[in-house]
Amino acid sequence: MNIDKVIIDTREKKIYHILKYLKKNNIQFEIKKIDSGDYSFWFRDKDYSNIFSIERKASLDELALNFTKTRKTFKEEFNRAKNRNQDIILLVESNYKNIKMHNYRSKFHPNAFLASLKSWKEKGLIAEIYFGKKENTAEFMIKIFEQYIKKKL
């Protein structure tokens, strides 16, 4: 099942690799404000951005910042989504092992980092957490959207 188009939040930055993939594969996209998350989709003329979205983190440093200095704002966004029964997938452009090996600039301890991820998942703030290479992000997002549609229909 193919989605109609990808929705990209207006605040999303450093998306050249994603746009390149979408254009190369003739996948329609729309840039508009999404209340929670960075990416969502249209399917059969329905906008899923308040039902299901992907929060993309371009690095572990960005995610560490969200779990430390900007934690309150980050958590509020996920709580709003949870209160709307919106599922948010966390997609991190890095390798999970890089957390354990502290391969990021933040002083956020790897054990605290992993505990935060686990806690947010257990509390239902994050539906799933995926790690992957930057160059595979767009393709993986499309697969996540298509899996969601198959599961819900």
C-alpha positions, -999 to 999 in steps of 0.1 A, spaced: 0 0 0 15 33 -11 10 64 8 -3 95 -11 24 118 2 48 125 31 41 155 54 72 173 67 70 196 96 80 233 88 105 233 117 125 203 103 161 212 93 189 194 75 165 174 53 184 174 20 190 136 21 153 130 27 141 154 0 166 139 -24 151 104 -18 115 115 -21 122 134 -54 142 105 -68 114 81 -61 86 104 -72 71 105 -37 49 136 -32 55 156 -1 40 186 17 57 209 41 33 221 69 32 224 107 28 191 125 18 194 162 38 165 174 66 148 154 85 157 123 70 135 96 37 120 88 17 111 57 -15 113 37 -33 80 27 -65 78 7 -71 115 11 -67 114 49 -41 134 68 -25 112 95 -4 138 111 -25 139 143 -27 101 145 8 89 137 41 106 132 79 101 133 101 122 154 135 122 137 167 130 155 197 138 133 222 128 160 226 114 195 237 149 205 203 163 194 185 136 213 207 140 244 199 177 244 162 168 243 166 145 273 185 171 293 184 209 286 151 209 266 135 180 283 105 199 296 95 211 261 103 178 245 82 159 271 53 183 267 52 176 229 51 138 236 25 142 263 2 162 240 5 134 214 -2 108 240 -33 127 252 -46 127 215 -38 90 213 -12 98 186 15 73 181 50 87 177 79 67 165 114 79 174 139 75 146 175 83 154 201 87 127 228 69 146 237 35 159 223 22 192 258 11 202 270 47 200 250 54 232 266 25 251 301 36 239 293 73 247 301 83 211 284 117 214 295 151 227 270 155 255 280 147 291 247 128 294 257 95 309 250 64 286 231 47 315 209 77 320 204 80 282 193 44 279 171 47 310 153 77 295 146 59 262 133 29 281 112 50 305 96 70 277 87 38 258 73 22 289 52 53 297 38 52 261 53 85 251 72 67 223 55 39 204 88 25 190 124 35 188 145 29 157 182 36 149 196 37 114 220 53 90 212 88 77 212 77 41 185 52 48 162 75 68 137 84 41 133 49 28 128 36 63 102 62 71 82 52 40 83 16 52 72 26 87 42 45 73 33 16 50 35 -9 79 13 13 100 -13 14 73 -12 -24 69 -16 -29 106 -45 -4 109 -65 -15 79 
